[in-house]
Amino acid sequence: MMKRIDWIVSRLRLKQKLIVSYLIVTIIPMMVLGVYSYSQSSQLLRHQAEQSIERNMGTAVNSIAYKMDLYNNLIQLIVANRTIQNIMSTQNGESGDLSALANQLKEYLDPYFSMMLTSYHGIDKLTIYTESSIPEYGDYLRSAQGVSNQKWYTDAVSKFGIRWYYDESQQAVYAVCKFPETFNPGHHVLYVHMSIDSLFMDSVKLLSDYGVIISDADGASLFTNSRAVSEMPSAAQLRSKDGTVMMNETRMMAITQQIPNTNWRFHCYIPMHQVSGNPAPILYATFIVIGICSVIVLIIISLFANGMLRRIYQLNHWMKRVENGGLELNIHNSSKDEIGELIDRFGNMLYRVKELIQEVRRKELQRLQAQMNPHFLYNTLSSVNWKALQSRSYEISHIVTSLSKYYRTALNKGDNFIAVQSELDNVKSYLDIMHITHDARFDVIYDMDEEVQRFYTINMILQPLVENAIKHGVDRLTEERGRITISACFGEGTLQFAVRDNGPGMDEEQIRKITTFRTAGYGLKNVQERIELFFGTGYGLTVHSDAKEGTTMTITIPQIENGLALV
């Protein structure tokens, strides 16, 4: 896998690598920040939802507690009522006045309980269960004999105080309280029965969207609203602390609060997706922010990459030009960063390379110049000596004069560059000597454009061509007289020198040998190498030979009017 990634990365352009790397470096932190923001926002929404539910639960529980306090006050008011206590203390037959008891029940107890039932909404039954012998009076006064075995009754008579109970069969709630025994011998218990809706429903409406269960301390369910899940929690779950439970394959959050002054517990069950709220807008906003930031970063990266890579592309362009031989570049740079330093170093390197090339050219020219063999001088001097010994004629003086002129122009005071006029004078001096030493067996024709004489060239490039024309051309003629034609003319931005003879010509093998092999003297190969070293590969020597027309050797060099430009 890593090799595959390396293979892909290695084939990306530098700009693509920069953009990809910067995007990775910037998008990853933005993604982490977005995930973190989303997580924190979700937790905040959940926390706010929990607080809201707990506040509503607190309001509902307080509402229930408030109603129970009202009912407790009612019960205490009845139990503490002196008239009712006197009625309960009446013993049948003690006074013998049953009519008085009946009047009390009818004129006081009946309207008093009726008023209480009317005033306190939700109470549907008020009953006093007594163990005395007073007669029963409707639902308001009943004998305790029928309920003496009930748990609530035994609990009530065992200790003074108000106790609340849940009647599952009737889906109702009732409260009981024993009358004080100070003035009422025997047991008398007040029983208050009320509908469960009147006690719980108004409070549960605050949490109508959730499941609500009210249980006792043992985990028995007392009340369930219509939104409660069908799968009732177990008693252990109802006794457990707050947390999450699975109900109907749905994860629910369970929140429990104790109802004050009772052993009842108020449970609320909320689906987790409702607690967490709807984080979709936050998620969308997060992605939008990340997208906008990515676009902005991409634009900034592109501008930065283009600004940086523009100079790299320019440097690459300069390198390609140098690779193709364009050393005459003007490298200029104004930046001081690492790329600017690289450009400066490339410019310094190019300047140094040009200096080294010039140095190599100078040394090579000196080396090639040093290869000139003085055999011509020795042969000429021998001829001069021979002529002097033979006839002491004026020709000797002419030869010596021509020889002196020849070497004066050839050596050129140590300079490698010479005016075209001086180079032509050098060739004429050489031909004067050759004409005498060869008994005037050939003629020389000069076809010169006078304008070429003001230009410059490197020295000693025509003499080897004339020497070759004599040696391989006119010296090989047997019947006709030799003829050498020297011409100079203009080309397209060039100067062309041609040396033509009317000799028998040369085949391709001979041409190859004289142009590619070094000779003992200052040969044609030397001329070609000097021209190429100084002027480049576009200039130099060409040879054309024909058996009928002889051989023509042409030299092409650029037009240079100032000799200082050649240095």
Salt bridges, closest charged atoms under 4 A:
GLU50 OE2 - ARG46 NE 3.15
ASP124 OD1 - HIS193 ND1 2.71
GLU136 OE1 - ARG142 NH1 3.40
ASP155 OD2 - LYS151 NZ 2.76
GLU181 OE2 - LYS178 NZ 3.26
GLU181 OE2 - HIS187 ND1 3.09
ASP202 OD2 - LYS67 NZ 2.92
ASP337 OD2 - ARG311 NH2 2.61
GLU341 OE1 - ARG345 NH1 3.71
GLU355 OE1 - ARG352 NH1 3.30
GLU359 OE1 - ARG362 NH2 2.82
GLU359 OE2 - LYS363 NZ 3.78
GLU364 OE2 - ARG367 NH2 2.07
ASP443 OD1 - ARG481 NE 2.90
GLU451 OE1 - ARG454 NE 3.26
ASP475 OD2 - HIS438 NE2 3.23
GLU509 OE2 - ARG512 NH2 2.63
GLU529 OE1 - ARG518 NH2 2.79
GLU529 OE2 - LYS525 NZ 3.07
GLU561 OE1 - ARG454 NH1 2.24
